[in-house]
Amino acid sequence: MTGSAMDGEALNAARLANQLVRGSRLTWAEVLQPDRAVIDAANALLAENRSLVDENERLRKSSGPALPAVWATPYDDNEKIDTALAWTGVLNAWEREFTVSLADRKRLTIKQRARLDQLISKIARIARARGL
């Protein structure tokens, strides 16, 4: 409010700020002087953040199986299983185990087919997000 075009508002804001400073038993010099420990801590956190971002990027590039470069909508159960197996890099551990277990089945139950359809929907969303 100290930047208000209305002089009364700006003066009132300055008075309230002054009351806050005095109420905290500080001087304006103490309020405006940067705290070296805080600045050093912030710089350390920024450096750690940069390091973690770099490590995350390195791990992202080196982890997991390569994903297919194209997306084709599967239509029957066998195509869906093959597609899910090709995209296991985006599935969690349970989903991977489930998908692998389906590869040996000749027929799927209604529940298995529904869960496979959910996985294919998930994979399709990921493929779309990757621009495929």
N, C-alpha and C positions, 0 to 999 in steps of 0.2 A: 504494500500500500504506500510505501514511501515514494514510489514512482507515480503516484496518482496526480492527475492534472488539478485536482481540487486541493488547495493549500491546507485546508482544515484536516482532510483525510491524511495527507502526508505528514503533517505535524503530529497528529494523534498517533500514527504508526511509529514515528520516531520516539515519541514519549513512551509508548508501550514497549518498544525494543529496549529503551534505556532502563525501564523498570525491570525487565527480564534480566538484564545484565547485572544490575545492582542487586536484585533478589538472589542471584546465584553467587553473590559475593566475588564477582570478577570485575576486572577493569576492561574497558574497550580494547586496550592494547593486548590483554590476554585472550580476548575473544577473537581478535583479528590475526593474532600471531599464529602461524601454522605450527601444529604439534609435530615435531620431528619424528617422534616414535610412530605416530599414526601414518605419516607419509612413508616412512621406511617399511612399515608393515604392509601398506597398500602396494608399494613397489614390489615387495617380495611376493605378494599374492598374484600380482600381474605376471611376474616372471614365471611363477609356478603354473599359472593358467596357460601361458604360452607353451610351456613345456608339455603340459598335459594335452593340449590341442594337437601339438605335433605328434606326440606318442599315439594319440587316438587315431589320427590320420594314417600313421604308419601301420598300426594294427588293423585298421579297416582295409587297407590295401593288401595286407598279407594274410588275412584270415579267411578261412572257409573255402569251399569249392567255388569255382567260377560259375556264375549264373548264365543261363542261356541268353543269347544276344537278341532273340526274337520271342514274341509271344504269339501263340496260336491257341485259340479257344478249343479245348478238348470236348468231344461230344459223348463218347461212350465211356464205360467204366475203365476199360483198358487204357484208353488215351488219358483219362484223368489220373490214373495211377502213374503212368509214365511221366506225365507232366509234373506231378507232385514229386516224383523221385528226382527229376531233373532240377527242381527248385528247392531241394532240401536245405540249401544254404540260408533260406529265409524262414525255415520252420524251427520251432523250438524242439527240444529233445523228445517230448512226448509225441508231437506231430510227426517227427522223423520216424520214430519207432512204429507208430501206427501205419504210416505210409509203407514202410518196408514190410510190415506184416501182411499188408494187403496184396503184395506182389505175388505171393504164393497161392492166393485164393482163386478158385474158379468162379465162385458166385459171392456177391456181397449181401449182407443182411440190409434191411431197411435203415437201421441205425448207422451201419458202416457207410452206406451210400450217402446218407445225410451229412455225416461228418466229413466224408471226402468232398462233397459239394461245398461245404464250408471252407475247407482248405483251398480248394480251387478258387473260390471267391477271394480269399485272402491273397493268394498268389497273383490273381488277376489285378487286384488293387495295387499291389507292389509293382507289378509289371507296368501298369499305367503310370504310376508315380515315377518310374524310371524312363518314361517316354517310349515304351515298347508297344 
